[in-house]
Amino acid sequence: MAGLRPLPAELAELAVTECNEQQSERETFIVTLQTWIAKSPYLKARTDERLILAFLRRCRFSVEAAKRRIDNYYSLRNDFPEVLCGRQVDEALLRQFDRGIHVIPKRPASSQGPRVIISQFCKIDPKQSNPREAFKLLFILLELLALECDNASVAGLFYVVDARDVTMEQMLQYDPFLLKKTFMLVDQCLPLRFVEIHLVNMIPSGQKIFNFVTSFLPSKLPFKFVVHKKSEDLYNHLPAEAMTIEYGGSNGYHAEALDYWRGKLEAYKDYLATDSQYCTNEKLRVGLANAWATGELGGTSGSFRKLEVD
């Protein structure tokens, strides 16, 4: 695997303000975390310097915060295996990917901008798959983004969820427990930061189900979440050119993006084939139990008061 990439000047400037990053010091911080992982017998975590750098950026180069996030990322695998385990690149995963459920346009929103992800959940076949498989694929792609894209780890993610043509049968597969665990993964574990999430093209008949499921999220969200009555209102928040041509932008076609990221999945096939060994062994943990066992990260009840309707 490749080593650390030097940042372009504009992105390096943003990394200082957003991530508290000094490029001359980052290798020292990375070695500190690699050493901590090696000396933690309960923790089997990847030590790829690019992934560790993403964790450090997510935590504004606080070593202690990065330790907690890395610990959370691997310990959650014991409680969320349907999404975080079994991540091998096989024909089933590639068939799921080829349906175009998740599309990552070829360019960031700008030279200093976040990376855009578009999810079209209508492309899940409820008779052959389910949201857990779709989320598994999404979080695999997010780990690859953490490894491959400095804009994603410095400027964050701009996530567009397109609910066009989602059926009631598909919506009913999204239970609150799945959403709660997914939220905790996003909020407390991932090495990437969601900056904004935008929901477009929600069908009127699905609004009640959406409101019920999201009522299980906490009242304060770590990202901006907007539901748009009209899909074109999305461009009040994001330059149109950051979206794919199918959405009226100029950031390549869906097919081009899918071809590129299919190639990345295949390139990381061996990397992901070893994924099952990375986890925590709670029998070897000394001191406090992990955050999942103590319930520290489980309290996500509360009203969804931060939702915006545009």
C-alpha positions as CSV (number, residue, x, y, z in Angstrom):
1,M,0.0,0.0,0.0
2,A,1.1,3.6,-0.7
3,G,2.5,5.9,1.9
4,L,1.3,9.3,2.9
5,R,0.5,11.8,0.2
6,P,1.7,15.4,0.4
7,L,-1.3,17.8,0.5
8,P,-1.9,20.4,-2.2
9,A,-1.4,23.9,-0.7
10,E,-5.1,24.8,-0.5
11,L,-6.0,21.5,1.2
12,A,-3.0,21.7,3.5
13,E,-4.2,25.1,4.7
14,L,-7.7,23.7,5.3
15,A,-6.1,20.7,7.2
16,V,-4.6,23.2,9.6
17,T,-7.8,25.0,10.4
18,E,-10.2,22.0,10.3
19,C,-8.0,19.2,11.6
20,N,-5.3,20.9,13.5
21,E,-2.8,19.2,11.3
22,Q,0.9,20.1,10.8
23,Q,2.3,18.0,8.0
24,S,5.8,18.0,9.5
25,E,4.4,16.3,12.7
26,R,1.9,13.8,11.4
27,E,4.3,10.9,11.1
28,T,5.1,11.2,14.8
29,F,1.5,11.1,15.7
30,I,0.9,8.1,13.5
31,V,3.8,6.2,15.1
32,T,2.4,6.9,18.5
33,L,-0.9,5.3,17.6
34,Q,0.8,2.4,15.8
35,T,2.8,1.7,19.0
36,W,-0.4,1.9,21.2
37,I,-2.2,-0.6,18.9
38,A,0.8,-3.0,19.1
39,K,0.8,-2.8,22.9
40,S,-3.0,-3.3,23.3
41,P,-3.4,-7.1,23.5
42,Y,-7.2,-6.9,23.3
43,L,-7.2,-4.7,20.1
44,K,-6.4,-6.1,16.6
45,A,-6.6,-3.0,14.4
46,R,-5.1,-2.0,11.1
47,T,-1.9,0.1,11.3
48,D,-2.0,1.4,7.7
49,E,-0.6,4.9,8.1
50,R,-3.2,6.4,5.8
51,L,-6.1,5.0,7.8
52,I,-4.6,6.2,11.1
53,L,-4.0,9.6,9.6
54,A,-7.7,9.7,8.7
55,F,-8.6,8.9,12.3
56,L,-6.3,11.7,13.5
57,R,-7.8,14.2,11.2
58,R,-11.3,13.2,12.3
59,C,-10.2,13.9,15.9
60,R,-8.3,17.1,15.2
61,F,-5.0,15.3,16.0
62,S,-6.0,14.5,19.6
63,V,-4.2,11.2,20.2
64,E,-6.6,10.2,23.1
65,A,-9.7,11.0,21.0
66,A,-8.2,9.0,18.1
67,K,-7.6,6.0,20.4
68,R,-11.2,6.1,21.6
69,R,-12.5,6.3,18.0
70,I,-10.2,3.4,16.8
71,D,-11.3,1.3,19.8
72,N,-14.9,2.0,19.0
73,Y,-14.5,1.3,15.3
74,Y,-13.2,-2.2,16.0
75,S,-15.2,-3.1,19.1
76,L,-18.5,-2.3,17.4
77,R,-17.8,-5.2,15.0
78,N,-18.8,-7.5,17.8
79,D,-22.2,-5.8,18.1
80,F,-22.9,-4.9,14.4
81,P,-21.5,-7.9,12.5
82,E,-24.2,-7.8,9.8
83,V,-22.7,-4.5,8.5
84,L,-19.1,-4.5,9.7
85,C,-18.1,-8.2,9.2
86,G,-18.0,-10.5,6.1
87,R,-16.6,-7.7,4.0
88,Q,-14.9,-9.8,1.3
89,V,-15.0,-8.6,-2.3
90,D,-17.0,-11.5,-3.9
91,E,-19.5,-11.8,-6.7
92,A,-22.4,-11.0,-4.4
93,L,-20.8,-7.8,-3.3
94,L,-19.9,-6.8,-6.8
95,R,-23.5,-7.5,-8.0
96,Q,-24.8,-5.3,-5.3
97,F,-22.3,-2.6,-6.3
98,D,-23.1,-2.8,-10.0
99,R,-26.8,-1.9,-9.2
100,G,-25.5,1.6,-8.5
101,I,-26.9,1.9,-5.0
102,H,-23.9,4.1,-4.0
103,V,-22.2,6.5,-6.4
104,I,-19.1,8.5,-5.6
105,P,-18.6,11.2,-8.3
106,K,-15.1,11.5,-9.6
107,R,-14.2,14.9,-8.2
108,P,-14.7,16.5,-4.8
109,A,-17.1,19.5,-4.6
110,S,-14.0,21.8,-5.0
111,S,-10.3,21.8,-4.4
112,Q,-10.9,22.4,-0.7
113,G,-14.4,20.8,-0.7
114,P,-15.9,17.6,0.7
115,R,-16.3,14.4,-1.2
116,V,-19.8,13.8,-2.5
117,I,-21.6,10.4,-2.1
118,I,-25.0,9.7,-3.7
119,S,-27.2,6.8,-2.5
120,Q,-30.2,5.6,-4.4
121,F,-31.9,3.1,-2.1
122,C,-34.6,2.3,-4.7
123,K,-31.9,0.2,-6.4
124,I,-32.0,-2.3,-3.5
125,D,-34.0,-5.4,-4.5
126,P,-36.0,-6.3,-1.3
127,K,-36.4,-9.8,-2.5
128,Q,-32.7,-10.4,-2.9
129,S,-31.0,-8.0,-0.6
130,N,-31.7,-5.6,2.4
131,P,-30.5,-2.3,3.8
132,R,-27.9,-4.0,6.0
133,E,-26.1,-5.3,2.9
134,A,-26.4,-1.8,1.3
135,F,-24.9,-0.2,4.5
136,K,-22.1,-2.8,4.5
137,L,-21.1,-1.8,1.0
138,L,-21.4,1.9,1.9
139,F,-19.0,1.5,4.9
140,I,-16.5,-0.5,2.8
141,L,-16.5,2.4,0.3
142,L,-16.0,4.9,3.1
143,E,-13.0,3.0,4.4
144,L,-11.5,3.1,0.9
145,L,-12.2,6.8,0.7
146,A,-10.4,7.3,4.0
147,L,-7.4,5.5,2.5
148,E,-7.6,7.1,-1.0
149,C,-9.0,10.6,-0.7
150,D,-7.5,13.5,1.3
151,N,-10.5,15.7,0.6
152,A,-12.7,13.1,2.3
153,S,-10.6,13.0,5.5
154,V,-9.9,16.7,5.6
155,A,-13.1,18.4,4.3
156,G,-15.5,15.6,5.1
157,L,-18.4,14.1,3.3
158,F,-21.5,15.6,1.6
159,Y,-24.1,12.8,1.5
160,V,-27.1,12.9,-0.8
161,V,-29.8,10.3,-0.2
162,D,-32.2,10.1,-3.2
163,A,-35.5,8.5,-2.2
164,R,-37.0,8.6,-5.7
165,D,-39.0,5.5,-6.5
166,V,-38.4,3.9,-3.1
167,T,-41.3,1.6,-2.4
168,M,-43.1,1.1,0.9
169,E,-41.8,-2.5,0.9
170,Q,-38.3,-1.1,0.8
171,M,-38.9,1.6,3.4
172,L,-40.3,-0.9,5.9
173,Q,-36.9,-2.7,5.9
174,Y,-35.3,0.2,7.8
175,D,-35.9,-0.6,11.4
176,P,-35.0,1.9,14.2
177,F,-32.3,-0.5,15.7
178,L,-30.5,-0.5,12.4
179,L,-30.6,3.3,12.2
180,K,-29.4,3.7,15.8
181,K,-26.4,1.5,15.3
182,T,-25.6,3.1,12.0
183,F,-25.8,6.6,13.6
184,M,-23.4,5.5,16.3
185,L,-21.0,4.1,13.7
186,V,-21.1,7.4,11.9
187,D,-20.9,9.6,15.0
188,Q,-18.4,7.7,17.2
189,C,-16.4,5.3,15.1
190,L,-15.8,6.3,11.5
191,P,-12.5,8.0,10.5
192,L,-14.4,10.3,8.3
193,R,-16.8,13.2,9.1
194,F,-20.2,13.7,7.6
195,V,-20.6,17.4,7.1
196,E,-24.1,17.5,5.6
197,I,-26.8,14.9,4.8
198,H,-29.5,15.8,2.3
199,L,-32.6,13.8,1.5
200,V,-34.3,14.4,-1.8
201,N,-37.4,13.0,-3.5
202,M,-39.1,11.5,-0.5
203,I,-42.5,10.1,-1.5
204,P,-45.4,11.5,0.5
205,S,-46.6,8.1,1.6
206,G,-43.2,7.3,3.1
207,Q,-43.0,10.5,5.3
208,K,-44.7,8.9,8.3
209,I,-42.4,5.9,8.3
210,F,-39.4,8.2,7.9
211,N,-40.6,10.4,10.8
212,F,-41.0,7.3,13.1
213,V,-37.7,5.8,12.3
214,T,-35.7,9.1,12.7
215,S,-37.5,9.8,16.0
216,F,-35.0,7.3,17.5
217,L,-32.1,9.5,16.7
218,P,-30.7,12.0,19.3
219,S,-32.0,15.6,19.5
220,K,-28.6,17.0,18.6
221,L,-26.9,15.8,15.5
222,P,-23.2,16.2,14.6
223,F,-24.0,17.1,11.0
224,K,-26.6,19.1,9.1
225,F,-29.6,17.1,8.0
226,V,-32.0,18.6,5.5
227,V,-35.0,17.1,3.8
228,H,-35.8,18.9,0.5
229,K,-39.3,19.2,-0.8
230,K,-37.8,19.9,-4.3
231,S,-34.7,18.2,-5.4
232,E,-33.4,21.3,-7.1
233,D,-33.2,23.0,-3.7
234,L,-30.2,20.8,-3.0
235,Y,-28.2,23.3,-5.1
236,N,-28.7,26.0,-2.5
237,H,-26.2,23.9,-0.5
238,L,-23.9,22.4,-3.1
239,P,-22.5,23.6,-6.4
240,A,-24.4,21.8,-9.2
241,E,-21.2,20.9,-10.9
242,A,-20.3,18.7,-7.9
243,M,-23.1,16.3,-8.8
244,T,-23.1,13.8,-11.7
245,I,-24.5,14.6,-15.1
246,E,-27.6,12.6,-14.3
247,Y,-28.4,15.1,-11.6
248,G,-27.8,18.1,-13.8
249,G,-24.1,18.5,-12.8
250,S,-20.9,18.1,-14.6
251,N,-19.0,15.7,-12.4
252,G,-19.0,12.7,-14.8
253,Y,-21.6,10.0,-15.4
254,H,-22.7,7.4,-12.9
255,A,-21.3,4.7,-15.1
256,E,-17.8,6.3,-15.0
257,A,-17.9,6.6,-11.2
258,L,-19.1,3.0,-10.9
259,D,-16.3,1.7,-13.2
260,Y,-13.7,3.6,-11.2
261,W,-14.8,2.4,-7.7
262,R,-15.4,-1.1,-9.0
263,G,-11.7,-1.1,-9.9
264,K,-10.8,0.1,-6.4
265,L,-12.9,-2.6,-4.8
266,E,-11.0,-5.2,-6.9
267,A,-7.7,-3.6,-6.1
268,Y,-8.5,-3.9,-2.4
269,K,-9.7,-7.4,-2.6
270,D,-6.7,-8.8,-0.7
271,Y,-6.9,-6.0,1.8
272,L,-10.5,-6.7,2.6
273,A,-10.0,-10.5,2.6
274,T,-8.0,-10.1,5.8
275,D,-10.6,-7.9,7.4
276,S,-12.2,-10.6,9.7
277,Q,-9.1,-10.6,11.9
278,Y,-9.5,-7.0,12.9
279,C,-11.7,-6.7,16.0
280,T,-11.4,-6.6,19.8
281,N,-11.1,-9.5,22.2
282,E,-13.0,-8.3,25.2
283,K,-11.6,-11.1,27.4
284,L,-8.2,-9.5,27.1
285,R,-9.3,-6.0,27.8
286,V,-7.9,-4.7,31.1
287,G,-9.8,-1.9,33.0
288,L,-13.0,-0.4,31.8
289,A,-15.2,-2.3,29.4
290,N,-15.7,-1.0,25.9
291,A,-18.1,1.8,25.3
292,W,-20.7,-0.5,23.8
293,A,-20.8,-2.8,26.8
294,T,-21.1,0.0,29.3
295,G,-23.9,1.6,27.3
296,E,-21.9,4.8,26.8
297,L,-22.7,4.8,23.1
298,G,-26.1,3.3,23.3
299,G,-28.1,6.2,24.5
300,T,-29.6,7.6,21.3
301,S,-33.1,8.1,22.3
302,G,-34.7,11.5,21.8
303,S,-36.6,13.5,19.4
304,F,-35.2,14.4,15.9
305,R,-35.4,18.1,16.5
306,K,-32.5,19.1,14.3
307,L,-34.1,18.0,11.0
308,E,-34.5,20.9,8.6
309,V,-37.1,21.0,5.8
310,D,-36.0,23.1,2.8
